[in-house]
Amino acid sequence: MKIYEELYRQLKHLVSSIPTCNYIPYDDKKDIIQDVMIILNSKIEDGSLTDDFNEIKGYSFMVLRNYCTSWQRKEKKRETPVAEFWEITDESHLELEETEYKEYLHTLARNYIQQDKYNNDERIILDKLLEDYTDKEIVDSTTITRKELGQYKFRIKVKLKYDFLRPVKYYVKNMNDKDFKLPCFTRVELKNFFPNLSTRALNHFIYSGFVTKDGYYIEAKIKKRKKKDE
């Protein structure tokens, strides 16, 4: 039918011209056009849309725009978490789903900054950023200059990006402090936290559920390997 040819030409033009579809790869745009064509065809066949191109071209524009918006949101969630984390710390108005994701990322960041590689100034800055402080408010409430703040933020981003990409293998927790949750990526980091434990004792500590006198214990995120039957 001629209407499908006209719809295809219109969608092909729109997907390359409307801002909502910017930065979508060429192959994905082709898939989006096909998906939108299927949606429109279904509605035309069931009678919910007329087969007059002039009457439905406005509707087809809205379907394509909404489809591209949905694609952008899904793709955004696939980005390195720290990139999105840094962006949404500056957002004051968020949808519910984004707010929940923001809280999840903030929790991860608060855990990561407990590591020794983050110095005290970096912890202070990140904590204030998580509380939605502006750069000016951070400078006014600390002894850090604006120039230093920019340098600190860059270093924090680099460290967080590395941490977000690394799989956490263990968490050191404390029975007396529910908010304490130190991520450890290797046994070396566990050993640094428990320097008085031998390698053998540390291995037993990880999987035994043992709790120290001051309440520390290890939560393993990886399962203990079972010995193969001989």
GIFENCOR-V646290 format. One record per residue. N is the residue number from 0. RES is the residue in three letters. PSI is psi in radians with two decimals (none if undefined). OMEGA is omega in degrees with one decimal (999 if undefined). Layout:
BEGIN
n-><N;N>
res-><RES;RES>
psi-><PSI;PSI>
omega-><OMEGA;OMEGA>
END
This chain:
BEGIN
n-><0;1;2;3;4;5;6;7;8;9;10;11;12;13;14;15;16;17;18;19;20;21;22;23;24;25;26;27;28;29;30;31;32;33;34;35;36;37;38;39;40;41;42;43;44;45;46;47;48;49;50;51;52;53;54;55;56;57;58;59;60;61;62;63;64;65;66;67;68;69;70;71;72;73;74;75;76;77;78;79;80;81;82;83;84;85;86;87;88;89;90;91;92;93;94;95;96;97;98;99;100;101;102;103;104;105;106;107;108;109;110;111;112;113;114;115;116;117;118;119;120;121;122;123;124;125;126;127;128;129;130;131;132;133;134;135;136;137;138;139;140;141;142;143;144;145;146;147;148;149;150;151;152;153;154;155;156;157;158;159;160;161;162;163;164;165;166;167;168;169;170;171;172;173;174;175;176;177;178;179;180;181;182;183;184;185;186;187;188;189;190;191;192;193;194;195;196;197;198;199;200;201;202;203;204;205;206;207;208;209;210;211;212;213;214;215;216;217;218;219;220;221;222;223;224;225;226;227;228;229>
res-><MET;LYS;ILE;TYR;GLU;GLU;LEU;TYR;ARG;GLN;LEU;LYS;HIS;LEU;VAL;SER;SER;ILE;PRO;THR;CYS;ASN;TYR;ILE;PRO;TYR;ASP;ASP;LYS;LYS;ASP;ILE;ILE;GLN;ASP;VAL;MET;ILE;ILE;LEU;ASN;SER;LYS;ILE;GLU;ASP;GLY;SER;LEU;THR;ASP;ASP;PHE;ASN;GLU;ILE;LYS;GLY;TYR;SER;PHE;MET;VAL;LEU;ARG;ASN;TYR;CYS;THR;SER;TRP;GLN;ARG;LYS;GLU;LYS;LYS;ARG;GLU;THR;PRO;VAL;ALA;GLU;PHE;TRP;GLU;ILE;THR;ASP;GLU;SER;HIS;LEU;GLU;LEU;GLU;GLU;THR;GLU;TYR;LYS;GLU;TYR;LEU;HIS;THR;LEU;ALA;ARG;ASN;TYR;ILE;GLN;GLN;ASP;LYS;TYR;ASN;ASN;ASP;GLU;ARG;ILE;ILE;LEU;ASP;LYS;LEU;LEU;GLU;ASP;TYR;THR;ASP;LYS;GLU;ILE;VAL;ASP;SER;THR;THR;ILE;THR;ARG;LYS;GLU;LEU;GLY;GLN;TYR;LYS;PHE;ARG;ILE;LYS;VAL;LYS;LEU;LYS;TYR;ASP;PHE;LEU;ARG;PRO;VAL;LYS;TYR;TYR;VAL;LYS;ASN;MET;ASN;ASP;LYS;ASP;PHE;LYS;LEU;PRO;CYS;PHE;THR;ARG;VAL;GLU;LEU;LYS;ASN;PHE;PHE;PRO;ASN;LEU;SER;THR;ARG;ALA;LEU;ASN;HIS;PHE;ILE;TYR;SER;GLY;PHE;VAL;THR;LYS;ASP;GLY;TYR;TYR;ILE;GLU;ALA;LYS;ILE;LYS;LYS;ARG;LYS;LYS;LYS;ASP;GLU>
psi-><2.55;-0.59;-0.61;-0.61;-0.74;-0.72;-0.73;-0.78;-0.72;-0.81;-0.68;-0.66;-0.79;-0.70;-0.31;-0.03;-0.54;2.46;-0.59;-0.47;0.07;2.57;0.14;2.24;2.67;-0.82;-0.64;-0.60;-0.69;-0.75;-0.69;-0.76;-0.79;-0.74;-0.73;-0.67;-0.70;-0.74;-0.83;-0.73;-0.72;-0.73;-0.57;-0.73;-0.61;0.04;0.01;-0.24;2.53;2.84;0.38;1.98;-0.76;-0.48;-0.44;-0.02;-0.56;-0.70;-0.71;-0.59;-0.80;-0.69;-0.79;-0.78;-0.79;-0.65;-0.74;-0.68;-0.76;-0.72;-0.76;-0.71;-0.75;-0.73;-0.61;-0.63;-0.30;-0.13;2.87;2.19;-0.64;-0.55;-0.79;-0.65;-0.82;-0.58;-0.80;-0.21;-0.36;0.04;2.32;-0.37;1.99;2.62;2.84;-0.82;-0.73;-0.61;-0.74;-0.70;-0.63;-0.79;-0.68;-0.81;-0.67;-0.67;-0.77;-0.80;-0.72;-0.58;-0.78;-0.66;-0.04;-0.17;2.68;-0.40;-0.26;2.12;3.06;-0.72;-0.68;-0.67;-0.74;-0.80;-0.82;-0.69;-0.71;-0.64;-0.66;-0.37;0.22;0.51;2.49;2.91;-0.73;-0.71;-0.61;-0.79;-0.75;-0.48;0.03;-3.13;0.16;2.31;2.88;-0.67;-0.78;-0.66;-0.76;-0.71;-0.73;-0.77;-0.67;-0.79;-0.68;-0.74;-0.80;-0.79;-0.76;-0.72;-0.76;-0.74;-0.71;-0.54;-0.31;2.42;2.22;2.17;-0.49;2.68;2.32;2.16;2.99;2.25;-0.46;-0.12;1.68;-0.35;-0.22;2.15;1.62;2.04;2.41;2.29;-0.31;2.92;-0.42;-0.72;-0.63;-0.74;-0.63;-0.57;-0.58;1.22;-0.37;-0.10;2.40;2.91;-0.73;-0.75;-0.65;-0.73;-0.72;-0.70;-0.72;-0.78;-0.03;-0.30;0.28;2.50;2.29;2.96;-0.56;0.24;0.05;2.48;2.92;2.30;1.98;2.30;-0.09;2.55;2.57;2.33;2.35;2.50;2.45;2.46;2.36;none>
omega-><-177.3;-177.3;-178.8;176.2;179.7;178.3;-179.0;179.0;-179.8;-178.8;179.0;178.2;-176.4;-175.8;178.8;-173.8;-177.1;-175.2;-177.5;-177.1;178.7;175.1;174.2;-178.9;-175.6;-178.3;178.2;176.8;177.8;178.7;179.5;178.6;179.9;179.7;179.4;177.5;179.1;178.8;-178.5;179.5;-180.0;-178.9;177.3;-178.1;-179.7;174.2;-179.6;174.1;176.2;178.0;176.3;-175.2;-176.8;-178.4;-175.2;-177.7;176.3;178.8;-179.6;176.5;-179.2;179.5;-179.8;-179.7;179.6;179.9;178.8;177.9;178.3;179.5;-178.6;-179.2;179.6;-178.7;-179.9;-179.2;180.0;-180.0;173.9;-174.8;-176.5;179.4;178.8;179.1;-176.8;179.8;-172.6;175.5;-179.6;-179.4;-179.7;-179.5;-175.8;173.3;-175.8;-177.9;180.0;178.3;178.5;180.0;177.4;180.0;178.4;-179.6;179.1;178.4;177.6;-178.0;180.0;176.3;-176.0;-174.1;175.0;179.2;-177.0;-176.9;173.8;179.9;-173.9;179.5;178.8;178.1;179.7;-178.0;-178.5;179.0;179.2;176.6;178.5;176.5;176.4;173.2;173.5;178.0;-179.6;-179.5;178.4;179.5;-177.9;-175.5;179.2;175.7;-178.5;178.7;179.7;179.2;178.9;-179.7;178.6;179.2;178.5;-178.6;178.3;-179.8;178.7;179.5;-178.5;-179.1;179.8;179.6;179.0;-178.9;-179.2;-177.5;-178.5;176.7;176.7;-178.6;-178.7;170.3;170.6;-178.8;-179.4;-178.0;-176.1;-179.4;-175.5;-178.9;-179.7;-178.9;-175.7;178.9;176.3;-175.4;-179.9;176.5;177.1;179.0;174.5;-178.8;178.4;179.5;178.6;-173.2;-176.6;-179.9;173.9;179.5;179.9;-179.9;178.9;178.8;177.7;-179.1;-175.6;-170.3;-176.4;-175.8;-178.4;177.9;-179.9;-178.9;179.9;169.2;-178.3;174.3;-176.0;174.0;-178.7;177.9;177.5;-177.4;177.9;-179.8;178.1;178.9;179.3;178.4;179.3;999>
END
